[in-house]
């Protein structure tokens, strides 16, 4: 009764103001939902718009941005990853059969690559190889069943220090690179564009169990004069940067344009922060009218060591930011990508969305785990997607006419993110440290489903599969 008397005693004007504020808040949340704006993407906009005004406006904007970021992302911190059975491993790949060609310095390596024949196994002795003046050329074709292989016997024993714009140029088919370390060593650092540039006739390329550090786009793949390097493989590599990239060039560790039938599998991709240009970077994308790209069993940590810096970081994408017509496989890019599959990937710690589809037709997004991202966005009328069995710490949303069919996903509605509520994070032991062991029993889908397998950690899926990328994250730990 006392409470009611107090309420009735409020001035009518004050009651009206409260009601208007509530209505305004509801309208604001509806608009944010309609435009798919998560707190982490609204925060930098508010900070930017309020900057340069009087101290009150600037301070209020900075405070609001900080609150929104903390509600959505928690306290900023770097992640110390344990040894994982993802990315490059200490156990090297077995040497393939073929003519062994040992090399001990850059001159010998360059000569061996320039006159390589199908089946050659160019093997680098342990040591440091400084690549300067010009990229290493891979221009002699291998053959099916007889690729030209460039490798180190033991992973990490041969380090290529790259001080040129591109480390290795691949313009012929059937080249394979394994067990190598390619380290960008340009001054300024942004001058190191690519570890590998695969283009034109460089089809059936493969990179396995390599460590690639400090490039803008570690793998750059594109067509040339009507030829396209199709059917490539990027598997089991560690791809990251030690420092932010101060460049206006694209920053995307796997930058695939106009090539089809590529598989990107089992890689660890981390720390691709772009501080120049538009500040937008991606972990991996395929675009330019490419088709049938498969992203599976990758771990993408947008911000592992490099946390809380300006810019927008997206995990995986079909379509990226779009392509100019001259880069499109069909000359038009009616769609940026068709018939792509993303499955069993873990995407974490991104300042923007974890999965972004832009002009991506008939995409399949299945059994991925997204933590500390703005979720999955399907954008524009030419995008369509089947989205099933994912565990998303964020929302699954269509934007600007995008079409999606979402079936049986665990996700966090956008409105709850503005309240700082993230139910999916509560499923894990310590998601803030990427300790992704289940806190209790794994949440499982009802009834048998044809879950894609194996999972992120290489385990077979049971008939009643867990939501997301893995059954047991402990299986992703490297053996002692």
C-alpha positions as CSV (number, residue, x, y, z in Angstrom):
1,X,0.0,0.0,0.0
2,X,2.8,2.4,0.9
3,X,4.4,1.8,-2.4
4,X,1.2,2.4,-4.3
5,X,0.7,5.7,-2.4
6,X,4.2,6.8,-3.3
7,X,3.6,6.0,-7.0
8,X,0.3,7.8,-7.1
9,X,1.9,10.8,-5.4
10,X,4.4,11.2,-8.3
11,X,3.7,14.3,-10.4
12,X,1.9,13.4,-13.6
13,X,4.7,15.0,-15.7
14,X,7.3,12.8,-14.1
15,X,5.3,9.6,-14.7
16,X,4.9,10.7,-18.3
17,X,8.7,11.2,-18.6
18,X,9.4,7.8,-17.2
19,X,6.9,6.2,-19.6
20,X,8.5,8.1,-22.5
21,X,12.0,7.0,-21.4
22,X,10.8,3.4,-21.3
23,X,9.2,3.7,-24.7
24,X,12.3,5.3,-26.1
25,X,14.4,2.6,-24.7
26,X,12.2,-0.1,-26.2
27,X,12.2,1.7,-29.6
28,X,16.0,2.0,-29.4
29,X,16.4,-1.7,-28.7
30,X,14.0,-2.5,-31.6
31,X,16.1,-0.4,-34.0
32,X,19.3,-1.9,-32.8
33,X,17.8,-5.4,-33.3
34,X,16.5,-4.4,-36.8
35,X,19.9,-3.1,-37.8
36,X,21.8,-6.0,-36.1
37,X,24.0,-3.6,-34.0
38,X,25.6,-5.4,-31.1
39,X,26.9,-3.4,-28.1
40,X,30.5,-4.0,-29.2
41,X,29.8,-2.4,-32.6
42,X,27.8,0.5,-31.1
43,X,30.5,1.4,-28.6
44,X,33.2,2.6,-31.0
45,X,30.6,4.5,-33.0
46,X,29.5,6.4,-29.9
47,X,33.1,7.1,-28.9
48,X,33.9,8.4,-32.4
49,X,30.8,10.7,-32.6
50,X,31.4,12.2,-29.2
51,X,35.1,12.9,-29.7
52,X,36.2,16.4,-30.2
53,X,33.3,18.1,-28.5
54,X,33.2,19.7,-25.1
55,X,34.6,17.7,-22.2
56,X,31.1,16.7,-20.9
57,X,30.1,15.2,-24.2
58,X,33.4,13.5,-24.8
59,X,33.6,12.1,-21.3
60,X,30.0,10.9,-21.5
61,X,30.6,9.2,-24.9
62,X,33.8,7.6,-23.6
63,X,31.9,6.3,-20.5
64,X,29.0,4.9,-22.5
65,X,31.4,3.2,-25.0
66,X,33.3,1.6,-22.1
67,X,30.1,0.4,-20.4
68,X,28.7,-1.1,-23.7
69,X,32.0,-2.9,-24.4
70,X,32.3,-4.3,-20.9
71,X,28.6,-5.5,-21.0
72,X,29.3,-7.4,-24.2
73,X,32.9,-8.4,-24.0
74,X,33.9,-8.3,-20.3
75,X,37.2,-7.1,-19.1
76,X,39.9,-6.9,-21.8
77,X,42.7,-9.4,-21.5
78,X,45.1,-11.5,-23.6
79,X,44.7,-15.2,-23.9
80,X,47.4,-17.7,-23.1
81,X,46.7,-20.7,-25.3
82,X,47.8,-24.1,-24.1
83,X,49.6,-26.3,-26.6
84,X,46.9,-27.4,-29.1
85,X,46.5,-30.2,-31.6
86,X,45.5,-27.4,-34.1
87,X,47.9,-25.4,-36.2
88,X,51.5,-26.4,-36.8
89,X,52.7,-29.3,-34.8
90,X,56.2,-30.3,-33.6
91,X,55.7,-33.8,-35.1
92,X,56.6,-33.2,-38.7
93,X,55.0,-34.7,-41.8
94,X,56.6,-37.7,-43.3
95,X,58.8,-37.0,-46.3
96,X,57.1,-38.0,-49.6
97,X,58.8,-40.2,-52.1
98,X,60.7,-38.4,-54.9
99,X,64.1,-37.1,-56.0
100,X,65.7,-35.5,-52.9
101,X,67.3,-32.2,-53.5
102,X,69.0,-30.8,-50.3
103,X,69.7,-27.1,-50.0
104,X,71.6,-25.1,-47.4
105,X,71.2,-21.5,-48.4
106,X,68.8,-19.1,-50.2
107,X,70.8,-19.2,-53.5
108,X,70.6,-23.0,-53.6
109,X,66.9,-22.9,-52.7
110,X,66.1,-20.4,-55.4
111,X,68.1,-22.4,-58.0
112,X,66.4,-25.6,-57.0
113,X,62.9,-24.0,-57.3
114,X,63.8,-22.4,-60.7
115,X,64.6,-25.8,-62.3
116,X,62.4,-28.1,-60.3
117,X,60.8,-31.1,-61.9
118,X,57.7,-33.1,-61.0
119,X,58.4,-35.3,-57.9
120,X,61.4,-33.2,-56.6
121,X,61.6,-33.0,-52.8
122,X,63.5,-29.8,-52.1
123,X,64.7,-30.2,-48.4
124,X,66.0,-27.2,-46.4
125,X,68.8,-27.9,-44.0
126,X,68.3,-26.4,-40.5
127,X,69.1,-22.7,-40.3
128,X,68.0,-19.2,-41.3
129,X,67.3,-18.3,-44.9
130,X,67.0,-14.5,-45.6
131,X,64.9,-13.8,-48.7
132,X,65.6,-10.4,-50.1
133,X,65.3,-8.5,-53.4
134,X,62.8,-10.9,-55.1
135,X,60.3,-13.5,-54.1
136,X,61.2,-17.2,-54.3
137,X,59.7,-18.5,-57.6
138,X,57.4,-21.5,-58.0
139,X,56.9,-21.4,-61.7
140,X,57.7,-24.9,-62.9
141,X,54.7,-27.3,-62.9
142,X,54.4,-30.4,-60.9
143,X,52.0,-33.2,-61.9
144,X,49.2,-35.1,-60.3
145,X,50.7,-37.6,-57.9
146,X,54.1,-35.9,-58.3
147,X,54.0,-32.5,-56.8
148,X,57.1,-30.4,-56.3
149,X,57.6,-30.3,-52.5
150,X,59.6,-27.7,-50.5
151,X,60.0,-28.7,-46.9
152,X,62.1,-28.9,-43.8
153,X,62.8,-32.3,-42.2
154,X,61.8,-31.1,-38.8
155,X,59.1,-28.3,-38.2
156,X,60.7,-25.0,-37.2
157,X,64.2,-26.0,-38.1
158,X,64.3,-23.9,-41.3
159,X,63.2,-20.3,-41.0
160,X,62.7,-18.1,-44.0
161,X,63.2,-14.4,-43.0
162,X,61.2,-12.5,-45.6
163,X,62.3,-8.9,-46.3
164,X,60.5,-8.6,-49.7
165,X,56.9,-7.8,-50.3
166,X,56.1,-11.4,-51.1
167,X,58.0,-14.5,-49.8
168,X,57.0,-17.2,-52.3
169,X,55.2,-16.7,-55.6
170,X,53.3,-19.7,-56.9
171,X,52.2,-19.5,-60.5
172,X,52.3,-23.2,-61.6
173,X,50.3,-26.2,-60.4
174,X,51.1,-28.9,-57.9
175,X,53.4,-27.3,-55.5
176,X,53.5,-28.3,-51.8
177,X,55.1,-26.6,-48.8
178,X,55.5,-28.2,-45.4
179,X,57.2,-27.9,-42.0
180,X,58.5,-24.4,-42.7
181,X,58.6,-21.1,-40.8
182,X,58.1,-17.9,-42.8
183,X,58.7,-14.8,-40.8
184,X,58.0,-11.3,-42.1
185,X,61.0,-9.1,-41.4
186,X,60.3,-6.0,-43.4
187,X,61.0,-2.5,-42.2
188,X,58.4,-1.0,-41.9
189,X,56.6,-4.2,-41.0
190,X,53.6,-3.3,-43.1
191,X,55.8,-3.8,-46.2
192,X,55.5,-7.6,-45.9
193,X,52.4,-8.3,-47.8
194,X,52.3,-12.1,-48.3
195,X,54.1,-15.2,-47.2
196,X,52.6,-17.0,-50.2
197,X,51.0,-15.4,-53.3
198,X,49.2,-18.1,-55.3
199,X,47.8,-16.9,-58.6
200,X,46.9,-17.7,-62.2
201,X,47.9,-21.2,-63.0
202,X,49.0,-22.1,-59.4
203,X,46.2,-24.7,-59.0
204,X,46.5,-27.7,-56.6
205,X,48.7,-25.7,-54.2
206,X,49.1,-27.2,-50.7
207,X,50.6,-25.7,-47.5
208,X,50.7,-28.0,-44.5
209,X,52.2,-27.7,-41.0
210,X,53.9,-24.3,-41.5
211,X,54.2,-21.4,-39.2
212,X,53.6,-18.0,-40.8
213,X,54.3,-14.8,-38.8
214,X,53.9,-11.1,-39.4
215,X,52.3,-10.6,-42.9
216,X,49.3,-8.5,-44.0
217,X,47.7,-11.4,-45.9
218,X,49.8,-14.5,-45.2
219,X,48.1,-16.4,-48.1
220,X,47.0,-14.3,-51.0
221,X,45.1,-16.3,-53.7
222,X,43.7,-14.8,-56.9
223,X,43.2,-15.3,-60.7
224,X,45.3,-13.8,-63.5
225,X,44.4,-13.4,-67.1
226,X,41.6,-15.9,-67.1
227,X,43.4,-18.6,-65.1
228,X,42.5,-19.4,-61.6
229,X,44.5,-21.4,-58.9
230,X,41.7,-23.8,-58.0
231,X,41.6,-26.8,-55.6
232,X,44.1,-25.6,-53.0
233,X,44.7,-26.8,-49.5
234,X,45.7,-24.9,-46.4
235,X,45.9,-27.4,-43.6
236,X,47.4,-27.5,-40.1
237,X,49.2,-24.2,-40.2
238,X,49.8,-21.6,-37.4
239,X,49.1,-18.2,-38.9
240,X,49.4,-15.0,-36.8
241,X,51.0,-11.7,-36.2
242,X,53.1,-10.6,-33.3
243,X,52.2,-6.9,-33.6
244,X,49.3,-4.9,-35.2
245,X,49.6,-4.2,-38.9
246,X,50.1,-0.5,-39.6
247,X,49.0,-0.6,-43.2
248,X,46.3,0.5,-45.6
249,X,46.6,-2.9,-47.4
250,X,44.1,-5.7,-46.7
251,X,44.8,-7.5,-43.5
252,X,43.4,-11.1,-43.9
253,X,45.6,-14.1,-43.1
254,X,43.7,-16.2,-45.7
255,X,42.7,-13.8,-48.5
256,X,41.0,-15.9,-51.3
257,X,39.6,-14.1,-54.4
258,X,38.0,-15.8,-57.4
259,X,39.5,-19.3,-56.8
260,X,37.2,-22.3,-56.3
261,X,37.3,-25.6,-54.4
262,X,39.7,-24.6,-51.7
263,X,39.9,-26.4,-48.3
264,X,41.1,-24.5,-45.3
265,X,41.3,-27.0,-42.4
266,X,42.8,-27.4,-39.0
267,X,44.6,-24.1,-38.8
268,X,45.2,-21.8,-35.9
269,X,44.6,-18.2,-37.0
270,X,45.2,-15.3,-34.6
271,X,46.0,-11.6,-34.0
272,X,45.2,-10.0,-37.4
273,X,44.8,-6.4,-36.2
274,X,44.7,-3.6,-38.8
275,X,45.5,-0.1,-37.5
276,X,45.7,1.6,-40.9
277,X,43.1,2.3,-43.6
278,X,39.6,1.4,-42.7
279,X,40.7,-0.7,-39.7
280,X,38.7,-3.7,-40.9
281,X,40.3,-7.2,-41.0
282,X,39.2,-10.8,-41.4
283,X,40.7,-14.1,-40.3
284,X,39.8,-15.7,-43.6
285,X,37.5,-15.0,-46.5
286,X,36.6,-16.3,-49.9
287,X,35.0,-13.9,-52.4
288,X,35.2,-12.7,-56.0
289,X,32.6,-15.2,-57.4
290,X,34.5,-18.1,-55.8
291,X,32.7,-21.4,-55.2
292,X,32.7,-24.4,-52.9
293,X,35.2,-23.2,-50.3
294,X,35.3,-25.4,-47.2
295,X,36.4,-23.8,-43.9
296,X,36.5,-26.6,-41.3
297,X,38.1,-27.4,-38.0
298,X,39.9,-24.0,-37.7
299,X,40.5,-22.1,-34.5
300,X,40.2,-18.4,-35.2
301,X,41.1,-16.0,-32.3
302,X,40.8,-12.5,-33.6
303,X,42.5,-11.0,-30.6
304,X,44.7,-13.5,-28.7
305,X,47.7,-11.4,-27.6
306,X,46.6,-8.2,-29.3
307,X,43.5,-7.3,-27.4
308,X,41.3,-4.2,-27.2
309,X,42.8,-2.2,-30.0
310,X,40.8,0.0,-32.4
311,X,39.3,-1.5,-35.5
312,X,36.8,-4.1,-36.6
313,X,37.9,-7.8,-36.7
314,X,35.7,-10.5,-38.3
315,X,36.4,-14.2,-37.9
316,X,35.4,-16.1,-41.1
317,X,33.5,-14.8,-44.1
318,X,32.1,-15.7,-47.5
319,X,32.1,-12.4,-49.4
320,X,34.3,-10.3,-47.1
321,X,33.8,-6.6,-47.9
322,X,33.0,-7.4,-51.6
323,X,35.1,-7.3,-54.8
324,X,35.7,-4.9,-57.6
325,X,34.5,-6.3,-60.9
326,X,37.9,-6.7,-62.4
327,X,38.8,-9.2,-59.6
328,X,35.7,-11.3,-60.1
329,X,35.9,-14.7,-61.7
330,X,32.8,-14.1,-63.7
331,X,33.6,-10.4,-64.3
332,X,30.5,-9.3,-62.4
333,X,30.3,-10.9,-58.9
334,X,26.5,-11.3,-59.1
335,X,27.3,-13.3,-56.0
336,X,30.6,-13.1,-54.1
337,X,30.5,-16.8,-53.2
338,X,28.4,-19.9,-53.8
339,X,27.9,-23.3,-52.1
340,X,30.4,-22.6,-49.3
341,X,30.6,-24.6,-46.1
342,X,31.8,-23.6,-42.7
343,X,31.7,-26.4,-40.1
344,X,33.3,-27.3,-36.8
345,X,35.2,-24.1,-36.5
346,X,35.9,-22.2,-33.2
347,X,35.8,-18.4,-33.6
348,X,36.6,-16.3,-30.5
349,X,37.4,-12.8,-29.3
350,X,36.4,-10.7,-32.3
351,X,35.4,-7.0,-32.1
352,X,32.8,-7.6,-34.8
353,X,30.9,-10.6,-36.1
354,X,32.3,-14.1,-35.9
355,X,30.8,-15.3,-39.2
356,X,29.8,-12.9,-42.0
357,X,28.1,-13.7,-45.2
358,X,28.0,-11.0,-47.9
359,X,26.5,-11.9,-51.2
360,X,27.1,-15.6,-50.3
361,X,24.5,-17.9,-51.9
362,X,23.6,-21.4,-50.6
363,X,26.0,-21.3,-47.7
364,X,26.0,-24.1,-45.0
365,X,27.0,-23.0,-41.5
366,X,27.0,-26.0,-39.2
367,X,28.3,-26.9,-35.8
368,X,30.5,-23.9,-35.2
369,X,31.2,-22.4,-31.8
370,X,31.4,-18.6,-31.5
371,X,32.5,-16.9,-28.3
372,X,33.0,-13.2,-27.6
373,X,31.8,-12.2,-31.1
374,X,28.8,-10.3,-32.5
375,X,27.4,-13.6,-33.8
376,X,26.5,-14.6,-37.3
377,X,25.2,-12.1,-39.9
378,X,23.7,-13.0,-43.3
379,X,23.6,-9.8,-45.4
380,X,22.0,-8.7,-48.7
381,X,19.4,-10.5,-50.9
382,X,22.1,-12.6,-52.7
383,X,23.0,-14.2,-49.4
384,X,21.3,-17.4,-48.3
385,X,22.3,-19.8,-45.6
386,X,21.3,-23.0,-43.8
387,X,22.5,-22.4,-40.2
388,X,22.2,-25.5,-37.9
389,X,23.6,-26.9,-34.7
390,X,25.8,-23.9,-33.9
391,X,26.7,-22.6,-30.4
392,X,26.7,-18.8,-30.7
393,X,27.6,-16.4,-27.9
394,X,25.7,-13.7,-29.9
395,X,22.8,-13.5,-32.3
396,X,22.1,-15.1,-35.7
397,X,20.6,-12.4,-37.8
398,X,19.7,-11.5,-41.4
399,X,20.5,-8.0,-42.6
400,X,19.6,-5.9,-45.7
401,X,17.5,-8.7,-47.2
402,X,19.7,-11.6,-46.4
403,X,17.9,-15.0,-46.2
404,X,18.6,-17.6,-43.6
405,X,17.0,-20.8,-42.3
406,X,18.2,-21.2,-38.7
407,X,17.5,-24.7,-37.2
408,X,18.3,-25.7,-33.6
409,X,21.1,-23.4,-32.7
410,X,22.0,-22.1,-29.2
411,X,22.3,-18.3,-29.4
412,X,22.1,-15.1,-27.3
413,X,19.4,-12.7,-28.4
414,X,20.7,-9.2,-29.1
415,X,18.6,-7.5,-26.4
416,X,20.2,-9.7,-23.7
417,X,23.7,-8.6,-24.8
418,X,22.7,-5.1,-23.9
419,X,21.9,-6.4,-20.4
420,X,25.3,-8.1,-20.1
421,X,23.7,-11.6,-20.2
422,X,25.6,-14.3,-22.1
423,X,24.1,-17.7,-21.3
424,X,26.4,-19.6,-23.7
425,X,29.5,-18.5,-21.8
426,X,28.1,-20.2,-18.7
427,X,28.4,-23.5,-20.4
428,X,32.3,-23.5,-20.1
429,X,34.7,-23.8,-17.3
430,X,36.4,-20.4,-17.9
431,X,35.6,-18.9,-21.3
432,X,37.5,-15.6,-20.4
433,X,40.7,-17.7,-20.5
434,X,39.5,-19.9,-23.4
435,X,39.2,-22.9,-21.0
436,X,36.4,-24.5,-22.9
437,X,35.9,-27.7,-21.0
438,X,32.2,-28.1,-20.3
439,X,31.2,-26.9,-16.9
440,X,28.5,-29.6,-16.7
441,X,27.3,-32.1,-19.3
442,X,27.6,-30.9,-22.9
443,X,24.4,-29.5,-24.3
444,X,23.2,-32.0,-26.9
445,X,20.8,-31.8,-29.8
446,X,17.6,-33.7,-29.4
447,X,17.5,-36.8,-31.5
448,X,20.0,-38.0,-34.1
449,X,21.3,-35.5,-36.5
450,X,23.7,-35.8,-39.4
451,X,26.3,-33.6,-37.7
452,X,29.4,-33.0,-39.8
453,X,32.4,-34.8,-38.5
454,X,35.0,-35.2,-37.3
455,X,34.7,-32.3,-34.9
456,X,37.2,-29.5,-34.2
457,X,39.5,-31.8,-32.2
458,X,39.3,-34.7,-34.7
459,X,36.9,-36.8,-32.8
460,X,34.0,-38.7,-34.4
461,X,30.5,-37.3,-33.6
462,X,28.0,-39.4,-31.8
463,X,24.4,-39.7,-33.1
464,X,23.2,-37.1,-30.5
465,X,25.9,-34.5,-31.1
466,X,26.8,-31.6,-28.9
467,X,26.0,-28.2,-30.1
468,X,28.9,-26.3,-31.6
469,X,32.4,-27.3,-32.8
470,X,33.5,-30.0,-30.4
471,X,32.4,-32.8,-28.2
472,X,35.3,-32.4,-25.7
473,X,37.7,-29.5,-26.0
474,X,40.3,-31.5,-24.0
475,X,40.8,-33.6,-27.1
476,X,42.2,-30.5,-28.8
477,X,45.1,-30.3,-26.4
478,X,48.4,-31.5,-27.8
479,X,49.8,-34.6,-26.2
480,X,52.7,-34.0,-23.7
